[in-house]
């Protein structure tokens, strides 16, 4: 018997249903470390409001595909 699984994502702020391709998960981490992290499910438009008020942290480390390649001797 085949089963079909449907994932429904609901915004934690507005309560509206969000399509999977437009869902964003935001993680809040408290500086004191005593409180647990909090995750919020948001739509892209709701996340843009937070991004406009906050600051974006760039990724650290090497960009993808920039690994050292094997040296070849001529």
Contact map, one row per residue, 1 for C-alpha under 8 A:
11100000000000000000000000000000000000000000000000000000000000000000000000
11110000000000000000000000000000000000000000000000000000000000000000000000
11111000000000000000000000000000000000000000000000000000000000000000000000
01111100000000000000000000000000000000000000000000000000000000000000000000
00111110000000000000000000000000000000000000000000000000000000000000000000
00011111000000000000000000000000000000000000000000000000000000000000000000
00001111100000000001000000000000000000000000000000000000000000000000000000
00000111110000001111000000000000000000000000000000000000000000000000000000
00000011111000001111001000000000000000001000000000000000000000000000000000
00000001111100111100000000000000000000001100000000000000000000000000000000
00000000111111111100000000000000000000011110000000000000000000000000000000
00000000011111100000000000000000000000011100000000000000000000000000000000
00000000001111100000000000000000000000000100000000000000000000000000000000
00000000001111110000000000000000000000000000000000000000000000000000000000
00000000011111111000000000000000000000000000000000000000000000000000000000
00000000011001111100000000000000000000000000000000000000000000000000000000
00000001111000111110000000000000000000000000000000000000000000000000000000
00000001111000011111011000000000000000000110000000000000000000000000000000
00000001100000001111111000000000000000000000000000000000000000000000000000
00000011100000000111111000000000000000000000000000000000000000000000000000
00000000000000000011111000000000000000000000000000000000000000000000000000
00000000000000000111111100000000000000000011000000000000000000000000000000
00000000100000000111111110000000000000001111000000000000000000000000000000
00000000000000000000011111000000000000001111001000000000000000000000000000
00000000000000000000001111100000000000111100000000000000000000000000000000
00000000000000000000000111110000000000111100001000000000000000000000000000
00000000000000000000000011111000000011110000000000000000000000000000000000
00000000000000000000000001111100000011100000000000000000000000000000000000
00000000000000000000000000111110100111000000000000000000000000000000000000
00000000000000000000000000011111111110000000000000000000000000000000000000
00000000000000000000000000001111100000000000000000000000000000000000000000
00000000000000000000000000000111111000000000000000000000000000000000000000
00000000000000000000000000001111111100000000000000000000000000000000000000
00000000000000000000000000000101111100000000000000000000000000000000000000
00000000000000000000000000000101111110000000000000000000000000000000000000
00000000000000000000000000001100111111000000000000000000000000000000000000
00000000000000000000000000111100001111100000000000000000000000000000000000
00000000000000000000000000111000000111110000000000000000000000000000000000
00000000000000000000000011110000000011111000000000000000000000000000000000
00000000001100000000000011100000000001111100000000000000000000000000000000
00000000111100000000001111000000000000111110000000000000000000000000000000
00000000011110000100001111000000000000011111011000000000000000000000000000
00000000001000000100011100000000000000001111111000000000000000000000000000
00000000000000000000011100000000000000000111111100000000000000000000000000
00000000000000000000000000000000000000000011111110000000000000000000000000
00000000000000000000000000000000000000000111111111000000000000000000000000
00000000000000000000000101000000000000000111111111100000000000000000000000
00000000000000000000000000000000000000000001111111110000000000000000000000
00000000000000000000000000000000000000000000111111111000000000000000000000
00000000000000000000000000000000000000000000011111111100000000000000000000
00000000000000000000000000000000000000000000001111111111000000000000000000
00000000000000000000000000000000000000000000000111111110000000000000000000
00000000000000000000000000000000000000000000000011111110000000000000000000
00000000000000000000000000000000000000000000000001111111000000000000000000
00000000000000000000000000000000000000000000000000111111100000000000000000
00000000000000000000000000000000000000000000000000100111110000000000000000
00000000000000000000000000000000000000000000000000000011111000000000000000
00000000000000000000000000000000000000000000000000000001111100000000000000
00000000000000000000000000000000000000000000000000000000111110000000000000
00000000000000000000000000000000000000000000000000000000011111000000000000
00000000000000000000000000000000000000000000000000000000001111100000000000
00000000000000000000000000000000000000000000000000000000000111110110000000
00000000000000000000000000000000000000000000000000000000000011111100000000
00000000000000000000000000000000000000000000000000000000000001111110000000
00000000000000000000000000000000000000000000000000000000000000111110000000
00000000000000000000000000000000000000000000000000000000000001111111000000
00000000000000000000000000000000000000000000000000000000000001011111100000
00000000000000000000000000000000000000000000000000000000000000000111110000
00000000000000000000000000000000000000000000000000000000000000000011111000
00000000000000000000000000000000000000000000000000000000000000000001111100
00000000000000000000000000000000000000000000000000000000000000000000111110
00000000000000000000000000000000000000000000000000000000000000000000011111
00000000000000000000000000000000000000000000000000000000000000000000001111
00000000000000000000000000000000000000000000000000000000000000000000000111
